[in-house]
Amino acid sequence: MRISTKSIVANGCLIAVVAATSACSPRRIPPMTVTDLMEDRVMLDGVLMKCNQNKSKARTDADCLNARIAIERLASKSDPADEAKRIEAFEHTREQLRLSQDKLRQERQEQEAKTKVDAYHLPLVPVEPAPAPAPAPAPTRPPSTALSPPPSGDSPAVMSQSNP
């Protein structure tokens, strides 16, 4: 089994053609991402024009789908003027809340200052002496029979005692 030169040349040419066609084919460009399209409005307009010209390709092409998603996201963003008004209203309400909280905090501090006793600033000796307690009246006792003379007679003497 001899291999002829014709077959070697034919196989060589076939391999060269296959290698040349695979090396020369353009690389596939990855589709644009949604964020890229949202940032680059000119590219977004170009992709949308291409998609509108070829309706059959628009439903399956990844660029067209990403462009439509980017348009929806851009449309859902609020107007900058409305956003500025909303931020201003938020800041106003936050400032009002801050002022009311500061006022309450200041009132609490004043109330605590009135009732708070600072032990470091109290005098060591009272300024005015404390009044002396009034003398208690002597208790009055009913006359007792313990001091009376013993009774005469045969009965033993009974002594009575009262408790004050």
C-alpha positions in Angstrom: 0.0 0.0 0.0 1.7 2.9 -1.3 0.4 6.4 -0.7 0.6 8.4 -3.9 1.9 11.9 -4.0 -1.4 13.0 -5.4 -3.2 11.9 -2.3 -0.6 13.5 0.0 -0.9 16.8 -1.8 -4.7 16.6 -1.8 -4.8 15.9 1.9 -2.2 18.7 2.6 -4.3 21.2 0.6 -7.5 20.1 2.4 -5.8 20.7 5.8 -4.5 24.1 4.7 -8.0 25.2 3.5 -9.6 24.1 6.8 -7.0 25.8 8.9 -7.2 29.0 6.8 -11.0 29.2 7.0 -11.1 28.6 10.7 -8.4 31.1 11.5 -9.9 33.8 9.3 -13.4 33.7 10.6 -14.3 36.8 12.6 -14.6 36.3 16.3 -18.0 36.6 17.8 -18.5 39.8 19.6 -20.2 39.3 23.0 -23.5 41.1 23.4 -23.5 44.4 25.2 -24.6 44.2 28.9 -27.6 46.2 30.2 -25.4 48.4 32.3 -23.1 49.2 29.4 -26.1 50.2 27.3 -27.5 52.3 30.1 -24.2 54.2 30.4 -23.7 54.6 26.7 -26.9 56.2 25.3 -25.5 56.5 21.7 -24.7 52.7 21.6 -28.2 52.1 23.0 -29.8 54.2 20.2 -27.7 52.3 17.6 -28.7 48.9 18.9 -32.4 49.9 19.0 -32.3 51.2 15.4 -30.7 47.9 14.3 -33.4 46.0 16.2 -36.2 48.1 14.7 -35.0 47.6 11.1 -34.8 43.8 11.4 -37.9 42.7 13.3 -37.3 38.9 13.0 -33.9 39.2 14.5 -35.0 41.5 17.3 -36.8 38.8 19.3 -33.9 36.5 19.5 -30.8 38.7 19.5 -29.2 39.2 22.9 -28.3 42.8 22.1 -31.9 43.7 21.3 -33.2 42.0 24.5 -30.6 43.8 26.6 -31.4 47.1 24.9 -35.1 46.8 25.7 -34.3 46.0 29.3 -32.0 49.0 29.5 -34.8 51.2 28.1 -37.2 49.9 30.7 -34.8 50.6 33.5 -34.0 54.1 32.3 -37.7 54.8 32.0 -38.3 53.6 35.5 -35.8 56.0 36.9 -37.5 59.1 38.3 -37.1 62.6 36.9 -34.1 64.5 38.5 -36.4 67.4 39.4 -38.8 65.1 41.3 -35.9 63.4 42.9 -34.5 66.7 44.1 -37.9 67.7 45.5 -38.2 64.4 47.3 -34.7 64.8 48.8 -35.5 68.3 49.9 -38.7 67.2 51.6 -36.8 64.4 53.3 -34.1 66.8 54.6 -36.8 69.2 55.8 -38.6 66.5 57.8 -35.3 65.2 59.1 -34.4 68.7 60.3 -37.8 69.2 62.0 -37.4 65.8 63.8 -33.8 66.7 64.9 -35.0 70.1 66.3 -37.9 68.5 68.2 -35.5 65.8 69.6 -33.0 68.5 70.6 -35.7 70.4 72.4 -36.9 67.4 74.3 -33.3 66.5 75.2 -32.7 70.0 76.4 -35.9 70.0 78.5 -34.8 66.7 80.1 -31.4 68.0 80.9 -32.9 71.1 82.5 -35.3 68.9 84.5 -32.4 66.7 85.6 -30.3 69.7 86.6 -33.1 71.0 88.8 -33.5 67.7 90.7 -30.0 66.5 90.6 -27.8 67.0 93.7 -24.1 67.3 93.2 -22.4 65.7 96.1 -19.1 67.5 95.4 -20.7 71.0 95.8 -22.6 70.3 99.0 -21.4 72.1 102.2 -19.6 70.0 104.7 -21.2 71.7 107.7 -24.8 72.8 107.7 -25.2 76.5 107.3 -28.0 76.8 109.9 -28.0 74.6 113.0 -30.9 72.3 113.3 -33.5 73.4 115.8 -33.3 71.6 119.1 -36.1 69.2 119.8 -38.8 70.4 122.1 -38.8 68.9 125.6 -41.4 66.2 126.0 -44.1 66.8 128.6 -43.8 64.6 131.7 -46.4 61.9 131.8 -49.0 62.2 134.5 -49.7 59.2 136.6 -52.8 58.5 138.5 -52.3 58.2 142.3 -51.1 54.8 143.2 -52.3 52.8 146.1 -48.8 51.4 146.6 -47.9 54.3 148.9 -51.1 54.1 151.0 -50.8 52.6 154.5 -51.7 48.9 154.8 -55.2 48.2 155.7 -55.9 46.9 159.2 -57.5 43.6 159.6 -57.0 40.0 159.0 -57.1 40.1 155.2 -53.8 40.3 153.5 -52.9 43.6 151.9 -53.4 43.8 148.2 -51.1 46.1 146.4 -52.1 47.5 143.1 -49.8 48.7 140.5 -50.5 50.7 137.3 -48.4 50.7 134.2 -47.8 54.0 132.6 
